[in-house]
Amino acid sequence: MESAGASQWLVQTFADEAEHSYLSDAEYPALMTALLDWIDKGDKPSPQKVAALCAQYEAGFGKGCHLQPDYRPPPLSSRVPALGR
């Protein structure tokens, strides 16, 4: 994204869920609220904001926020051989 000059349009969140393609019930509305606030209000979310929203949504959707706002993945070069990229 950086090399394409589009990093301003990317926000990444990470969760330590046990399932690959399922988030907890509180995580979905937190992510959607953050996305809609960005679209409608120009309020670009941070991973910390999404995690805070998730904690708020737990009251109505149950416990289970697994978002890790401080997680930073290692560089792609350390995880994928150059020929595989």
C-alpha positions in Angstrom: 0.0 0.0 0.0 2.8 2.4 0.9 4.7 1.9 -2.4 1.4 2.4 -4.3 0.8 5.7 -2.4 -2.4 4.4 -1.0 -1.6 3.7 2.7 -4.0 6.4 3.8 -6.8 4.1 2.7 -5.7 1.1 4.9 -6.5 0.4 8.5 -5.6 -3.1 9.7 -7.0 -4.8 12.7 -5.9 -8.1 14.1 -7.7 -10.6 16.2 -6.5 -13.8 18.0 -9.7 -15.7 17.1 -9.5 -19.5 17.0 -11.6 -19.6 13.8 -10.2 -18.3 10.5 -13.3 -16.6 9.1 -15.5 -15.9 12.1 -15.2 -12.9 14.5 -17.1 -12.6 17.8 -20.6 -11.1 17.8 -19.3 -7.8 19.3 -16.4 -7.5 16.8 -18.6 -7.2 13.7 -20.6 -4.1 14.7 -17.4 -2.5 16.1 -15.7 -2.9 12.7 -18.8 -1.7 10.8 -19.2 1.3 13.0 -15.6 2.3 12.6 -15.9 1.9 8.8 -19.1 3.9 8.5 -17.7 6.6 10.7 -14.8 6.8 8.3 -17.1 6.9 5.3 -19.7 9.3 6.7 -17.7 11.5 9.0 -14.2 11.2 7.6 -13.1 9.9 11.0 -10.3 7.4 10.1 -10.3 4.6 12.7 -7.3 3.3 14.6 -7.0 -0.3 15.8 -7.3 1.1 19.4 -10.6 2.9 18.5 -12.0 -0.3 17.0 -11.0 -2.3 20.1 -12.7 0.3 22.3 -15.9 0.1 20.2 -15.8 -3.6 20.5 -15.6 -3.4 24.3 -18.7 -1.1 24.3 -20.6 -3.6 22.1 -19.9 -6.5 24.4 -22.7 -5.1 26.7 -25.3 -5.9 24.0 -23.6 -8.8 22.1 -21.8 -10.7 24.8 -18.2 -11.0 25.8 -15.6 -12.0 23.2 -13.6 -9.2 21.8 -10.3 -10.7 20.6 -9.0 -7.6 18.8 -5.3 -7.0 19.4 -4.8 -3.3 18.7 -1.1 -3.3 19.5 -0.2 -6.3 17.3 2.2 -5.6 14.5 2.8 -8.5 12.0 6.4 -9.2 11.1 7.5 -8.1 7.6 6.2 -10.1 4.7 9.8 -10.8 3.7 10.3 -12.7 7.0 7.2 -14.9 6.3 7.2 -15.6 2.6 10.1 -16.5 0.4 10.9 -13.9 -2.3 9.8 -16.4 -5.1 6.4 -16.8 -3.5 5.5 -13.1 -3.4 
